[in-house]
Amino acid sequence: MQTILRWAVRCLAIVSIVASLPASAYLQFTYTSQQLPLTSYLIEEWPQDLFDPPLPPPAFTLSFRAPEQDLSLQPLTNFRAENFAFSLISPDADYIYYPVDIDPTSYGQVSLDRAGMVAGWNLMVQMTELITPDTDMLVHEMSDHQIRISSNSETGDQLTLRFHPTTWHRHWIQLAQLEFTFADISSGNWTIEKVSVPEPRLATLLMVGLLVLLWSRQKNKKALDDGQNQMNHT
């Protein structure tokens, strides 16, 4: 009877472990733009002559996650703003020297064909300067950093940086608002990576299975030790 019980416990543990293997997945999307030349320069919303020589053209990357979908049913992947990650590629100029915070009004939509390739997209991302414990709130409010990114499969990419420079003359002084727009009609490149993750309930099953196996081994060891002790006494 004890042998049957031990085998039942072991089977339960094995079933729990097998059932806890990764059963869901998400798609990690990453978009990298082409280098974007300066197309507009404004001071207090008044157009200015472009710089000569021009400012170094930056590029950017955006990444986000979306649940894996059955493309045969709905070849369209939507995602939420809190899934965004952003970085600027500008080896010759430090356009964004502060940490950024993505605005919840950001949105986007990516269309996938039935082969799982990107067929079209429309992204609108708003960002501001992230407030950290080291942030000087007076300079933060005076600078009012604003970053806007739009990326569309038909119209191309656009990156806009808007802010007020500040200077120190016995106190901080806010200067005229500047706005730089970098844009290009060329599209960038997409990569899509499938990442498997365990469901929370299945992860719990995995823990239960491992604990049951550990308990079963300890109980078997104790039974063997008790039997050995009885033989020694005999």
Order of alpha helices (4+ residues) and beta strands (2+ residues): alpha-beta-beta-beta-beta-beta-beta-beta-beta-beta-alpha-beta-beta-beta-beta-beta-beta-alpha
